[in-house]
Amino acid sequence: MENDERTLKELATPDPFLFNTWGDMKRMFLEKFFLASRTTTIKKEMLDKATFWRNSARVLGMIQQTVCHVSTSSNQ
């Protein structure tokens, strides 16, 4: 019980010299509450989704250009 209370107090009043930058704070938070393997998996999933959407947008743009080109060519 004491250990739990101490942890809550530490979270309520963080040491101002514990980290210097936002990146340091983020790293410390992730190390404390998330396993490294889990954060790696989450980052990979996010990258895969971002890549999928970027590629989808590129393909849809190419389709749109082709459709516009075909429709303007047939009108002439």
N, C-alpha and C positions, 0 to 999 in steps of 0.2 A: 504493500500500500504506500509506504513512504517513497519508494522508487517512482511509482506512478505520479504522486503529488509533485515530486521534484521535477519530473519531466514536464508536467503541465505548467509549473512555474517558469521553467526555462523557456517554454514556448511563448508564454505570456510576456516575458521580459527578455527579449533576445539581447545578447551582448553586442553593443554597437561596433566593436572592433573584430567581430567574428568574420566578417567579409567586407571587402572593399568595393566590389562591383556587383551589378545585377547578375552577371554570369556566375560569380562566386556563390551568390545566394542560391541561384537556381541549381547549381551543381550540388551544393550541400543539401538542399531539400530533396533532390532526386536520390542522392546517395543514402539519405536517412530513411526515406519512405518507399522507395522502389528498388527492386533488384536490378542490377545492371543488365541482365539478360532480358528482363521485361521491357526496360526502356529501349533497348536495341530493337526488339521486336516491334514496339509501337512506332519508333522512328521509321523502320523499314516499311511498315504498313502505310504510314502517312506519305512516304516518298512514292510508293507504288501507286497510291490513289492520285497523287498530284501528277505523276507521269501519265497515268491513264487519261485524266481530264485534259491535260495539255495536248496529248496526242489526239484525243477525240476532237478537241476544238480545231486542231490543225486539219484533220481529215474533213470535218464538216465545212470548214472554210474552203477547202479545195473543191468539194462537191458543189458548194454554192457558186464558186467562180465558174465551174464547168457548166452548170445549169444556166447561169446568166449568159455565158458565151454562146451556148447552143441556142438559147431563145433569141438573142440579138442577131445571130447568124441566119436563123430561119426567117426573120422579119425582113431581111434585105433582099 
